[in-house]
């Protein structure tokens, strides 16, 4: 299985200590070489939802 770059970047951002959506988005944006930013946020949301469904992350209240 090949990981999606946004999914991999999101996981790496979390691993590096990013905690807010804004921090994660900025880190992924930088790591992926500044991709088209308007499409990045929904992709990160999908990645976080997927990781949540696997029990790897959970939302803070």
N, C-alpha and C positions, 0 to 999 in steps of 0.2 A: 504494500500500500504506500502511495506517495502522498505526503501531507500537502495540503493547500498552503501556499506561502502566507496567507493572512492568518490561517489557523496556527501555523507554526510560529509566526511572529507574535501572535496574541499569547500563546503559551510561554514563549521566551520573555515577553514583557512582564507577564505575571511572575515568572520565575525570578526576574531581576528586581522585583519589589514594587512594580507599578500596581496601584490599588484602585484608582478611579478610572472611569471610562475615558476621561480626558488624557490621563497619563498613559494609558494603554494605547489610545489612538495616536498620540504624539510619538511614542516609541516605535510602533509598527510603521507609521508614516516615515520615520527616519530610517529604520532598518530596511525597508523595502525600496529605498531610493526615491522617495517622494512620488508615489503613485497618484493617480487621479483621486484627490481627497474626498470629493462628495460621495464617491461609491465605497470608500473605505469604511465609514462608520457602520453602515448596515452589514457589511461583511464581518466586521469585528463583533457586532451584536450576534450574528449567526454563529460565529466561532465560539463565543462565550456561552450561548445557549446549548451548543453541541457538547462543550466541555462540562457544562452543568448537568446535562442529561446522562453523562457518563459518571457523574459523581466526583469529578476532578476539581471542580470549583463550585462555589455557592455565592449567591448574592448577599451583600451586607444589608442589614435593615436600614 
